[in-house]
Amino acid sequence: MNDEPKVVGEWMRGWLAGWNRFWFVPRDAATLSLMRILTGAMILYTHFVWSLELEAFLGPDGVFDATYRRGFYGGSPFAWSHFAWSDSAAWLWGTHGVALIIMAAFMLGLWTRATAILSALLVISYAHRAPGALFGLDQINCFLTLYLAIGPCGDRYSVDAWRRDRGAGRARSAVHWSPAQTVMANFSTRLIQVHLCVVYLFAGLGKLQGPAWWDGTAIWGALASYDYQTLDLTFLAAFPWFVNAVTLMALAWECSYAFMIWPRLTRPLWILMAVAVHLGIGICMGMLTFGIIMVIANIAFVEPETVRGCVGKLTGRLPDQRPPAD
């Protein structure tokens, strides 16, 4: 009995040590920096698309007019949007143009600390302005941009890094070196990873409430629907066993993602399955942008060393090494 407090104390110390290792050890920013480029490209594209019918959707007399927006949110002060500050066309187009410039700068890694924060605020602001057009793609855009703004996502593969090393007289390109690993890089990465696990877990649990997922016919319902169909896969009706197997495998993968993505042994397989599932949905069901942003989100589980190696191979450079001091 006298040993119980000692055992509990050791368990608590071990748990706290593990907690600190998970959140607060330094990490290289290579993964975050790659995600900044890809996420920045996605938010730039998805918000540029608004330009095609900007006034028709976001104007004072558009589909999502101010009255609709206020009714949707019930006057909540947290559902703010910079578009609500003025109804003039000049304000609408002017702020939209500035937003696209900021997002482009974020993607390139120019003044990254400022443009990352502004991009996160802008993505949220657009979502609040047009809640009737809010889908999964916009929600993933929001949380990725927000968490990237928290971390040093401009430490690598950015204009800022290139200017930093050029100004310091470094011999090697800053595209392949950051000055140090940081705790904030790890903290930001962990936020993305945990949030992604929550998304998959609740999506999987939600599917378990539908009988079509239990009997293996859910994917067939999507493939046979003309609302989503981009490829004619109705020939799979002759292979119900295949449709059932794919449906149940997808369900098992999604429900287990939050647990199987962490062990190093199973992580590569679960990432590959994520790529296959999301690109498959994107190609077959016309939701390619959503599929791509989910693949981008899964890059958070790729180790920085792997990212640096892949970027080095693509650019024909040697693996990163800290350049010699001047």
N, C-alpha and C positions, 0 to 999 in steps of 0.2 A: 504493500500500500504506500510506503514511503517513497517508492520509486516513481509513482504515477505523476507527481508534479514535474519531475525531471524529464520523463518521457514526453509529457505534453509540451514542456518548454522546448525540448529539442525539435519536436514536430513543428511548433510555431516558428522557430528560427529557420528551419528548413523551408517552410512554406513562404516565409518572408523573403528568404534568399532567392527562391525561385521566382517570386513576384518581381523582385528587383531585376533579376536577370532578364525576365520577359520584357519589361517596360523600359528599363533605365540603363542598359549597357550601350556603349557607342556602336553605331552602324554606319557603314559607308552609304553615301547618298546616290549611288549609281542607279539602283532600282527606282527610287523616287524620281530621279532626273529623267529617266526613260519614260516613266509614267506621265511626267509633266508634258513632255513633247506629244505623246499620243493623246492624252486627255485634252490638252490644249487644242490639238488639231480637231478633236471631236466637238468640243464646245464652240470653236470658231465656225465649223461647218454647220452645226445645228442652229446656231443663232444667225448665221448669214442667211439661212433659208428663210427666216422671217422677212428678209428684205424683199422677197418676191411679192408679198402681199401684206406689208407691214401695217398700213393704215386700215386695210380690210379686217385685220384681226385685232390690232392693238390701238387703233385710233378711237377717238371719243364716240364715234358712231359705228364702230366695227362690231364684229361678232361677239367679242368679249369686251363690251363697253364697261364703263365705270360702275353702272348700276348692277350689272351682272356680277362683277368682281366683289362689290360690297355685299351683295346678297349671299354670295358663296361663302365668304369669310365671316359674315355677321358683324362686320365692323371691328374685327380684332386688330389691335395696334401692332401685333407681331407679324401680320401678313402685309408688310410694307412693300412698296415698289416705287422706284424713282419715276416711273411713268405717270404715277398718280399725282405728281407735283404740278403738272401742267397738262392741259388738253390741246395745246397748239401743235400743229404739224411740224413746225420748226423744232420744237423741243423733242418730239417723237423721233424725227430723223436725225437730229443733231446728236442726241444721247445714244441712239442706236449706232451711229457711225463711230463715236468715241468708244463705245463698248467693244466693237469689233477690233479696233486698233489695240485696245488694252488686252484683249484675248490673244491677238496675234503676238504681242510682245511677251505675254506669259508663255505661250508655246515656244517661242524662240529663246526664252530665258533672258530677256532684257529688263533690267530693273526688277528682278524676279520677286523680291520680297514685297514690293508695292503692288506689282501687277498681279501677283498670285492672290493677295488679299482682295484686291478690287475685282478680279475675275470671279472669285467665290461669291462676293456680294452681288455681282451682276447676274450670275446664273440663278441665284435665289430670287433676285428681284424680278427677272423674266418669268420665273415659275409662278410667283405670286400675282403677276399681272394677267396671266392667261391660265387660270386653274383648270379651265375646261379642256385644255390641250396638254395637261400634265400626265405623262406616262412614265413607265419604268426607266426609259432612257434618261429623262430629265432628272429623276430622283438619283440615279447613279452618277450622273454628271455633277449634281450638287454635292454629294458627300465626298466624291473623289477630289473635286476642286477645293473643297473646304479643308480636307485633311492634308492635301499637298501644300496648301497655304501655311499650314502649321509647321511643316518641316522644311529643311534647306533643299528644296527641289531644284534650285539653280546652281548647286555646287558643281555639277558636271553637265556636259553636253549642252552648254548654254553660252550665249553672248557674254553674260556676266563673267563666267569662268574664263573665257578666252581673253576678255579685257583685263581680268585680274592678273593672270599669269603674264600677259604681254606687258602690262604695266610694271610687273615685278622683275621683268627681264628674264623670265624662265626660258629654258631651252626647249622644253617639251610643251606640246599644246595642252591647254587647260581642259580641252574636251576629254582628256584621258587621265586627269588627275585632280583630286580635290585635296585641300590642305590637311584634313584630318577627318576621322570618323567622329560623329556627334551623337549625343543622346537623343536630340530632337529628331534626327533622321530615323532612329529606331522607334521612337514614340509615335511619330506620324505613320510609319509603316504598320505598326501594331494596330493603330486605330482603324486603318483600312482593312486589315486582315480580320479583326474581330467583327467589324460592321458587316463585312462580306459573309462571314459565317452566320451571323444573325439573319441576313437576307435569305440565304439558302435554307437555313433551318426552318424558318417560318413559312417559306414558300413550300417546302416539302411537307410540313405538318398540315398546311392548308390543303394540299392535294390529297392527303389521306382522308379528308372529309368527303371526297367525291367518289362515288361507286365506280366511275369509269376508270379511275386509276387502279382500283383494286382488281377489277376484272380484265385489265390490260387493253382497254379500247380507247383510252383518252387520246393517245397520239393519232389514232385513226380518225377520230372526230375532227382533229385539227387539219390533218392532211386532206380530208375529203371536203372541207369547207371552202367554198368559193370566196369567202371573205378574206381568207389568208393565203390561199393557194397561189404560188408563183411557179411551181413545177407540178406537172400532172403526175402524181404518184398513186393514183387510184388503182393501178395495176397490183398494188400490194394487197388489195382485197382478196386476191387468190392465195395469199400467204399469211393467214391470220396468226399463225404461230410466231412469225417473225415480228409482226406488229405488237403482239402481246409481250414478247421477250424484250423488245426495245422499250416499250412503255414501262415495264417493271424495272428494267435496268436503270432507266433514267430516274425513276422515282427513288430507287435504292441509293443511287449516287447522290441525289440532291439531299435526301434525309441524312445521309452519313457524312456529307461534306464537312460539316462543322467539327467532326471528330477525326476523320481520316486524312484531312489535309495537313495536320500538324506533324505526324510521324514522318521522318525523312524517307522511310522505306516506301510508304504509300503515296506520298505527296506528288511525285512525278505522274503517277497514273491518274490521280484525281484531277490534276491540272490538264493533262491530255484529254480526259473525258470532258472537262469544262469547255475546252476548245472545240471538241467534236460536237457537243450538245448545242452550244451557242451559235457556232457557225452553221451547223445543220439547220437549226431553227431559222437563222437569218436568211439562208439561201432558199430554203423550202417554203417559208411562210412569210417572206417579204419584210422581215424585221431585222435587216442586216445591220443597221446602226446600233440597235440594242444588243445584238449578238457581239459586235465588235467592242462596245464599251464594257461588256461583261468579261471578254477575253482580256482587255486592258486591266480591269480590276484584278483579275487573277495573277497578273504579273507581280503583284505585291508579295506573292509567295515564292518568287524566284530570287535566289540569293544574289547579292550584289556582285560577288565574284563571277557568277555565271553571266550576269549582264555585261560586266566589263569584258569578259572573254568573247562573248558574241559580238559586241560592238567593235572590239579590236579586230576580229576576223572580217567583219563587214567593211571596215575602213582600211584594212591591210596594215594595221599597226601592231606593234608588240604589246603584250600585256602591260598593264599600268605599273609604273614604278615611280616612286617619288623622285623628282629631279634633284640633282645635286645643288647644294647651296652655292650662292654666288661668292 
